[in-house]
Amino acid sequence: MMTTDQIAALCLALPGTREDLKWGSNRVFSVAGNKMFAVLDFLGENLAFKVHSDLFLGFVDRPGIRPAPYLARAHWISMSSRQIPMGDDELRDLLTRAHQLVVRKLPKRLQPGLLLDLD
């Protein structure tokens, strides 16, 4: 299982990502300045990130995954980062896809260098 430091390193390795500390102890991973794609609680208790709208309901039906407070309407899911209910490969893929969901919503002029070929 990935540690919170490994999750943070993965997020920061994605193109154009920066980390900020917001709302007390939350590590927020954003692209293009302020477009969030993942939030990791500094104490390692929760991980939340954006998922594709078509997959949202399927994820929240899985044990250990719930709609993210305040962000569910934007199709974010939340889980305990101490007992992540999925394998490392799936988590890596989902965090990368969360990043790309946000990048694809940016104006075209900001996308070069941030887009990844995931298929």
Beta strands, then each sheet from edge to edge (+ up, - down):
strand 1: 17-22
strand 2: 26-31
strand 3: 35-41
strand 4: 47-50
strand 5: 65-67
strand 6: 76-79
sheet 1: 1+ 2- 3+ 4- 6+ 5-
end
